[in-house]
C-alpha cells in the first residue's frame, strides 16, 4: 500500500442548493425560517434538505500510485474542482475517506494569497508560507523563484503595480518551487505567454521525472495527452471512466458533442421549434474527428428537427476559442445561401474554407435565426482542436503567410524573395 | 533549477487522512504548530499592510490613542471634572485607552479576519485557527509603540515607574486570550452572517463605557460593584493602571472573572471554531 500516493474510497460532497427565497444571508432570515421549521415535522425537514441538495461528487473510488500523472476531465460542473478541493482539504467531504501519502501542493488558482500592497519580495515569503513552505525554504529558493518568474528589479515593487502577466508569473514561480510529492493543478498551466507556458510545462515534466505525482485538471486535451497516461473522467459528480488517456478522451469527446449538451438550449420560447439532433464534425480527409490540421477544411453535418415550418432561416456556425474569443462565424445569409424554408427533419452540410486558426481548442456554436434576426436555437455543436507544430496563440487568432522581401544592406546581392511555406 | 538536487522528501512520508467528521474534541492543535511560521508571516503581513501608503505610517499607532485621550481629557477631565485618583487626567485616561485599544482592535480583527481573507479560505488549505491567532497578535505592535509614548508622558508628569511594570506583559496576555476567545466565536458566525461586522462597533463602544477607561472604578456605586466586575476587561484595565502607576490594588475579583470567562469561552470557542471550520469554504 505504501506505493500509493492517493487512495480515495467513497469520497463524496453534497452541497445545499437553496432557493433564493430560502437563502439565509442575515440573522433575520434565519430566525424567520427557524420559526417556520419549528412547526414542520422532522420528516418534512429532512425531505426538504435532500430535495435542496445535490452531490457535487459522489462515491469516488480511485487509487493513484506514486509518480503517476492523472488528468481529470469533465464538463463544467462535473465535480473536477470539488475533487481537487477535497483532496487539498479546503472542503470537508460529506462521505468517504481519502488517504494521502506525502507532501501535497495544490494550485487551484494562481496568486490567491498575494497581498496587493506588499512588494514582490514580501509576497514571495507570504505566499510561500501559505502554501506550506518554511521561511528557510523560501529563502533558500528565493533567487531561483525570482529567476524563474523573470521579474528582475521589480521584486521590490508592490505587486499592485505589476502587470497581470508579472503577477501570475511570480505567483506560479513560488508555487512551482514548493517541491511537493503530490501536485494538484487546476488549469494553472494556462497562464502567461507562450514562452512562459512552455517553461511551466517543462517544469511539470521535471517534477514528473523526479517522481512527483501530478493530478491535472484541464480542458486542454493536448496538455492532458502530453502529460498524462491515465485520465479520470467525471460526469455529473461521478467517475464514469478511469483508465488510459486515449480511451478516456474519446469518451469525453463523444459525450461533449451535441447529444449530451441539451442543457445548453437557452433560446427563447419560440426557439423550441428547431433543434439539432446530431452534429458530425469531419476533418480534411472526410473522417469524423476532433482534431483538425491547420489549413484543413472542416465539414459540419448538422442533423436538425423542427416542430413547425421555419421561413428563411439563417443558419450560423460560430467558432469560439477556448478562452472565449469569438474567432469567426459562418452564416448562410451572409454567404448568400437562400434556404426558403425548413420543416421536419433534415441535414445541412457546411464545408468551411481552409481553417487558418492558430493551434488551440475551439468550440463550434450553432445558432439559427429567423428572418428578423430573432434567435430560434443556440446549441453547442462540438469541440475541436486545430493542430499545427508552431502556430499557437502567440501568433494571434489566425495566420496567413505574408510575402517577404528581404534586402540586405551594403551588399550587391539581388533581392531575394522568400516564398511562402505553409505547413 | 534546484529541482534535481532537492531531496525527494522520502525520509518520513507524511500521511494525511481526509474524513467527513473529525469528532468533537479532535482539535488538531498539532497542525497549528506545524504551520507556526505561517502565523508569524500572516502577523507580519497585517503589520506591514496596515500603514502602507499612509504618509504618517506607524505614527498612527501613536496618534489614534492620543486623539482619543485628547478628546477624553477635554470632555471628561476638563468639562466634567472626572476624578482620576490623583493622577493627571491625560495620563490616567491614556493608561486606560491603551489596553482597551489593543483589546478592541484584536476583537475586531479576529472577528472579521476570516471574511476579509475569504479568497484564501476558498482556495488554499491551512489550519484556519492561524487566522484569528495572527489577528490577535498583530495589534500588539501598535500597543508596544503607544506604550513607549505612555512612559514618556509619565516621565513628563513626573510619575515614577515601579517594578510592578513587569506585570504589564502577563496582563496583556490575559487581554489577548480574552480577545481570542471572543474572536473564535464571532469569527465563524461572521462567516455565516455578516451581521456581526455591523453589530461589532456598537458592542465595542458600549463595552468601552462599561469599563473603567474614562472614569475610575471608584465611581461605580458600591452595590453595583459585583455586577461591574463581571466585565472581564475591568480586571485587565485596573491591573494595567496598578502596574503602571504602582498605586492602589489590582481588582482580583475581576481578574478571577476574566480567568473563568476566558477558560469557558476559549475551550468552547476552540471546539466551536473547529466544527464551523469544516464548512468555511462552502459558505464564506
Interface residues (C-beta under 8 A of the other chain):
Chain A: X2 X11 X15 X24 X25 X26 X27 X30 X85 X86 X87 X88 X89 X90 X91 X92 X93 X94 X95 X96 X97 X98 X99 X100 X101 X102 X103 X104 X106 X108 X109 X112 X113 X115 X117 X118 X122 X125 X126 X129 X130 X131 X132 X134 X135 X141 X144 X148 X158 X177 X179 X181 X203 X206 X207 X210 X211
Chain B: X1 X2 X3 X4 X6 X8 X9 X13 X14 X15 X16 X17 X18 X19 X20 X35 X37 X38 X40 X41 X42 X44 X45 X48 X49 X52 X53 X119 X120 X121 X122 X123 X124 X125 X126 X192 X193 X194 X195 X278 X279 X281 X282
